[in-house]
Amino acid sequence: MQRDELLYLLYEAPEQELFARADAVRRTHKGEHVFVRGLIEFSSHCVRDCRYCGLRRSNSAAHRYRLTPREVIDAARLAVAGGADTIVLQSGDDLACEASTIAAMIRGIREELGVVVTLGCGERPTRDYALWREAGASRYLMKHETADAALYARLHPGRTLEQRLEALRTLHGLGYEIGSGFIIGIPGQMPEVLADDILLARELGVEMCGAGPFIPQTETPLGGEPQGSTTLTLRVLAALRIALPDANLPATTALATLDPIGGQREGLRVGANVLMPGFTPDTHRAHYRIYDNKHRVGMDEARAAIEAAGRTHSLRREA
């Protein structure tokens, strides 16, 4: 697939035709089952100063916390009891959190619960990635955010797109399945860059790609900017499914935040095959504020979205 074809899918193709094509590709390559990953946000500390993220180090209003390995394993136990097939451990770029502490979380989940562990801990030294791989983590999620190198530099002070891509390549070389992704409607994004984002994800050979709409966070430099579009997000999901037929594509929580009633249901109908309900303990969930007004997606809501989309799952009713 070339850039011109992607631009056609993103901005010109009739909506019903686009969505039907994407759903047919999903059915052929991924089947009817929706994978449910239990998300645990274990640290809100971050050394980066990204201009759109509420965890940025300059945000003095942010409430900072770190979960202990025992707290993480207990949260993971609840997710697995409800039918989650994978645990996703997410944090800011918390370089003060010892790599050995995160390794203990991974080992505990693997030994006590036996499920796949995915990490989303940002850019860390290669030795940390290697330690976590040895501890039992098998997947790593790290969005490239935007394929526009100049925009990336503006959004991430002191960092470059090439550094992010090199980290992804390093992870792949260590044997991780890698996931990337990008923000739809981030201020400064040119329309054609979304096609470049999809092509970059394909070039990286990602196993998962998360594309979600921009949602502002009040305590950031972009806090007054308009949010992204639900319609464009669905078109991007459909184009991603067509361009990356074998990738796992989540219907993101950000999509549910823009459209709490039907956002994730519609995402599943246009090509997504993953949901990631949250299992961060109640005492800390509200403090992980990447963006404002984050919609809480639990197992009941995930089940409802899957069933409304006419798809299948392995979630348990009693959870």
C-alpha positions as CSV (number, residue, x, y, z in Angstrom):
1,M,0.0,0.0,0.0
2,Q,1.3,3.4,-1.0
3,R,0.9,6.8,0.6
4,D,-1.6,8.0,-2.0
5,E,-3.8,5.0,-1.4
6,L,-3.7,5.6,2.4
7,L,-4.6,9.3,1.9
8,Y,-7.6,8.2,-0.2
9,L,-8.7,5.8,2.6
10,L,-8.2,8.4,5.3
11,Y,-9.9,11.4,3.6
12,E,-11.8,10.4,0.5
13,A,-13.2,6.9,0.6
14,P,-16.9,6.6,1.3
15,E,-17.3,5.8,5.0
16,Q,-19.4,2.7,4.6
17,E,-17.2,1.3,1.9
18,L,-14.1,1.9,4.0
19,F,-15.5,0.5,7.2
20,A,-16.9,-2.6,5.5
21,R,-13.5,-3.3,3.8
22,A,-11.6,-2.9,7.1
23,D,-14.1,-5.2,8.9
24,A,-13.7,-7.9,6.2
25,V,-9.9,-7.7,6.5
26,R,-10.2,-8.1,10.3
27,R,-12.5,-11.0,9.9
28,T,-10.2,-12.8,7.5
29,H,-6.9,-12.1,9.4
30,K,-7.9,-11.9,13.1
31,G,-11.3,-13.7,13.4
32,E,-14.1,-12.7,15.7
33,H,-12.4,-12.9,19.1
34,V,-11.6,-9.7,21.0
35,F,-8.5,-9.9,23.2
36,V,-8.8,-8.2,26.6
37,R,-5.7,-6.8,28.2
38,G,-5.8,-5.7,31.8
39,L,-4.1,-2.3,32.2
40,I,-2.3,-1.4,35.4
41,E,-0.8,2.1,35.6
42,F,1.8,1.5,38.3
43,S,3.7,4.9,38.4
44,S,2.7,8.5,37.5
45,H,6.3,9.7,37.8
46,C,8.0,10.9,34.6
47,V,11.3,12.5,33.7
48,R,10.0,13.7,30.3
49,D,8.4,17.1,29.7
50,C,6.1,16.2,26.7
51,R,3.9,19.2,25.9
52,Y,0.6,17.3,25.8
53,C,0.9,14.9,28.7
54,G,-0.4,15.5,32.2
55,L,2.4,13.3,33.7
56,R,5.1,15.8,32.4
57,R,7.7,16.6,35.0
58,S,6.9,20.3,34.9
59,N,3.3,19.7,36.0
60,S,3.5,20.6,39.7
61,A,-0.3,19.9,40.1
62,A,0.2,16.2,39.2
63,H,-0.3,13.7,42.0
64,R,2.6,11.3,41.9
65,Y,2.5,7.7,43.1
66,R,4.2,4.3,42.7
67,L,2.6,0.9,43.3
68,T,4.6,-1.8,45.0
69,P,5.1,-5.2,43.3
70,R,2.5,-6.7,45.7
71,E,-0.1,-4.1,44.8
72,V,0.5,-4.7,41.1
73,I,0.3,-8.5,41.4
74,D,-3.0,-8.1,43.4
75,A,-4.4,-5.8,40.7
76,A,-3.4,-8.3,38.0
77,R,-5.1,-11.1,39.9
78,L,-8.4,-9.2,39.7
79,A,-7.9,-8.7,35.9
80,V,-7.1,-12.4,35.3
81,A,-10.1,-13.5,37.5
82,G,-12.3,-11.5,35.1
83,G,-10.9,-13.1,32.0
84,A,-8.0,-10.8,30.9
85,D,-5.5,-12.7,28.7
86,T,-2.6,-10.3,29.2
87,I,-1.5,-7.8,31.8
88,V,-0.2,-4.5,30.6
89,L,2.1,-2.6,33.0
90,Q,2.2,1.1,32.2
91,S,4.0,4.1,33.7
92,G,5.6,7.4,32.8
93,D,9.3,7.4,32.0
94,D,10.1,6.8,35.7
95,L,13.8,6.4,35.7
96,A,13.8,6.5,39.5
97,C,11.8,3.3,39.7
98,E,14.4,0.5,39.9
99,A,14.5,-1.9,37.0
100,S,14.7,-4.7,39.5
101,T,11.4,-3.5,41.1
102,I,9.6,-3.8,37.7
103,A,11.3,-7.2,37.2
104,A,9.8,-8.3,40.5
105,M,6.3,-7.3,39.2
106,I,6.8,-9.2,36.0
107,R,8.1,-12.4,37.7
108,G,5.3,-12.3,40.3
109,I,2.6,-12.1,37.6
110,R,4.2,-14.8,35.5
111,E,4.8,-17.2,38.4
112,E,1.5,-16.6,40.3
113,L,-0.9,-16.0,37.4
114,G,0.8,-17.5,34.3
115,V,-0.4,-14.8,31.8
116,V,1.5,-12.8,29.3
117,V,3.1,-9.5,30.5
118,T,3.3,-6.4,28.3
119,L,5.2,-3.4,29.3
120,G,4.8,0.3,28.5
121,C,7.5,2.0,30.5
122,G,8.9,4.4,28.0
123,E,12.6,4.9,27.0
124,R,14.9,3.1,29.4
125,P,18.5,1.8,29.1
126,T,19.0,-1.4,27.1
127,R,20.0,-3.3,30.2
128,D,16.6,-2.6,31.7
129,Y,14.8,-4.0,28.6
130,A,17.0,-7.1,28.8
131,L,16.4,-7.6,32.5
132,W,12.6,-7.4,32.0
133,R,12.8,-9.8,29.0
134,E,14.7,-12.2,31.2
135,A,12.1,-11.8,34.0
136,G,9.3,-12.9,31.6
137,A,7.9,-9.8,29.7
138,S,7.2,-10.6,26.1
139,R,5.7,-7.5,24.6
140,Y,6.6,-3.8,24.8
141,L,4.4,-0.9,23.8
142,M,6.0,2.5,23.0
143,K,4.1,4.8,20.6
144,H,6.2,6.8,18.1
145,E,3.5,9.5,18.6
146,T,4.1,11.2,15.2
147,A,6.1,10.4,12.1
148,D,6.8,14.1,11.6
149,A,10.3,14.5,13.1
150,A,10.0,18.2,13.5
151,L,6.7,18.0,15.2
152,Y,8.0,15.2,17.5
153,A,10.9,17.5,18.6
154,R,8.5,20.3,19.4
155,L,6.2,18.0,21.4
156,H,9.0,16.3,23.2
157,P,11.6,18.8,24.4
158,G,15.1,17.5,24.2
159,R,14.1,14.3,22.5
160,T,14.1,13.1,18.8
161,L,12.0,10.8,16.8
162,E,15.1,8.8,15.9
163,Q,15.8,8.1,19.5
164,R,12.3,6.7,19.9
165,L,12.6,4.5,16.8
166,E,16.0,3.3,17.9
167,A,14.5,2.2,21.2
168,L,11.8,0.3,19.4
169,R,14.4,-1.4,17.2
170,T,16.4,-2.3,20.3
171,L,13.4,-3.9,21.9
172,H,12.7,-5.9,18.7
173,G,16.3,-7.1,18.7
174,L,15.9,-8.4,22.3
175,G,13.0,-10.6,21.2
176,Y,10.1,-8.5,22.3
177,E,6.9,-8.2,20.3
178,I,6.7,-4.5,19.8
179,G,3.8,-2.1,19.7
180,S,3.8,1.5,18.5
181,G,1.1,4.0,17.8
182,F,0.3,7.7,17.3
183,I,-1.9,10.6,18.3
184,I,-4.7,11.7,15.9
185,G,-5.3,15.4,15.9
186,I,-2.4,16.5,17.9
187,P,-1.9,20.3,17.4
188,G,0.5,21.0,14.6
189,Q,-0.2,17.7,12.8
190,M,-0.6,18.0,9.0
191,P,-3.3,15.7,7.6
192,E,-0.9,13.8,5.4
193,V,1.3,12.8,8.3
194,L,-1.3,10.2,9.4
195,A,-0.5,8.3,6.3
196,D,3.1,8.5,7.2
197,D,2.3,7.2,10.7
198,I,0.7,4.1,9.3
199,L,3.6,3.5,6.9
200,L,6.1,3.9,9.7
201,A,4.2,1.4,11.9
202,R,4.3,-1.1,9.0
203,E,8.0,-0.4,8.4
204,L,8.7,-1.1,12.1
205,G,7.0,-4.5,11.8
206,V,4.8,-3.8,14.9
207,E,2.6,-6.5,16.3
208,M,0.3,-3.9,17.8
209,C,-0.5,-0.3,16.9
210,G,-2.6,2.0,19.1
211,A,-4.0,5.1,17.4
212,G,-6.1,7.3,19.6
213,P,-7.5,10.9,19.5
214,F,-5.7,13.8,21.1
215,I,-7.4,14.9,24.3
216,P,-6.0,18.0,26.1
217,Q,-4.9,18.0,29.7
218,T,-5.5,21.3,31.5
219,E,-2.1,21.6,33.2
220,T,0.0,21.3,30.0
221,P,1.0,23.8,27.3
222,L,-1.6,22.3,24.9
223,G,-4.3,22.3,27.5
224,G,-6.5,24.8,25.6
225,E,-6.3,23.1,22.3
226,P,-9.3,21.4,20.7
227,Q,-9.6,17.6,21.0
228,G,-9.3,15.1,18.2
229,S,-12.1,13.8,16.1
230,T,-14.0,10.5,16.7
231,T,-14.8,10.2,13.0
232,L,-11.2,10.6,11.9
233,T,-10.1,8.2,14.6
234,L,-12.4,5.5,13.2
235,R,-11.2,6.2,9.7
236,V,-7.6,5.8,10.9
237,L,-8.4,2.5,12.6
238,A,-10.0,1.2,9.4
239,A,-7.0,2.3,7.3
240,L,-4.6,0.7,9.8
241,R,-6.5,-2.6,9.6
242,I,-6.3,-2.6,5.8
243,A,-2.6,-1.7,5.8
244,L,-1.5,-3.9,8.7
245,P,-3.9,-6.9,8.4
246,D,-2.2,-9.0,11.0
247,A,-1.6,-6.4,13.7
248,N,-3.5,-6.2,16.9
249,L,-5.4,-2.9,17.0
250,P,-7.0,-1.6,20.2
251,A,-10.1,0.5,20.4
252,T,-8.5,2.9,22.8
253,T,-9.7,4.3,26.1
254,A,-9.3,7.8,24.5
255,L,-11.9,6.8,21.9
256,A,-14.2,5.8,24.8
257,T,-13.5,9.1,26.4
258,L,-14.7,11.0,23.3
259,D,-17.7,8.7,22.9
260,P,-18.5,6.8,26.1
261,I,-21.6,5.1,24.7
262,G,-20.4,3.8,21.3
263,G,-16.7,4.7,20.8
264,Q,-15.2,1.3,21.5
265,R,-18.1,-0.6,20.0
266,E,-17.6,1.3,16.7
267,G,-13.8,0.9,16.9
268,L,-14.4,-2.9,17.0
269,R,-16.7,-2.6,14.0
270,V,-14.1,-0.9,11.9
271,G,-11.2,-3.2,12.5
272,A,-10.0,-3.2,16.1
273,N,-9.6,-6.5,18.0
274,V,-8.3,-5.5,21.4
275,L,-9.7,-3.7,24.5
276,M,-7.7,-2.6,27.5
277,P,-9.9,-2.1,30.6
278,G,-8.2,-0.5,33.6
279,F,-7.2,-2.3,36.9
280,T,-5.2,0.5,38.5
281,P,-6.4,0.5,42.2
282,D,-9.2,3.0,42.9
283,T,-7.0,4.9,45.3
284,H,-4.7,5.9,42.4
285,R,-6.6,5.6,39.2
286,A,-7.7,9.2,39.0
287,H,-4.1,10.3,39.5
288,Y,-2.8,8.8,36.2
289,R,-3.9,11.8,34.2
290,I,-2.3,11.8,30.7
291,Y,-5.4,13.7,29.6
292,D,-8.5,15.1,31.2
293,N,-11.8,13.4,31.8
294,K,-10.5,9.9,31.1
295,H,-13.4,7.5,30.8
296,R,-13.2,4.5,33.1
297,V,-13.4,1.3,31.1
298,G,-13.9,-1.8,33.3
299,M,-14.7,-5.4,32.5
300,D,-18.5,-4.9,32.4
301,E,-18.1,-2.0,29.9
302,A,-15.6,-4.0,27.8
303,R,-18.0,-7.0,27.7
304,A,-20.9,-4.7,26.6
305,A,-18.8,-3.1,23.8
306,I,-17.7,-6.5,22.5
307,E,-21.2,-8.0,22.5
308,A,-22.8,-4.9,21.0
309,A,-20.2,-5.1,18.2
310,G,-21.3,-8.7,17.6
311,R,-17.9,-10.2,18.6
312,T,-16.7,-12.9,20.9
313,H,-14.8,-12.8,24.2
314,S,-13.7,-15.0,27.1
315,L,-14.8,-12.7,30.0
316,R,-16.5,-14.1,33.0
317,R,-19.9,-12.8,34.0
318,E,-19.2,-12.9,37.7
319,A,-16.1,-10.6,37.5
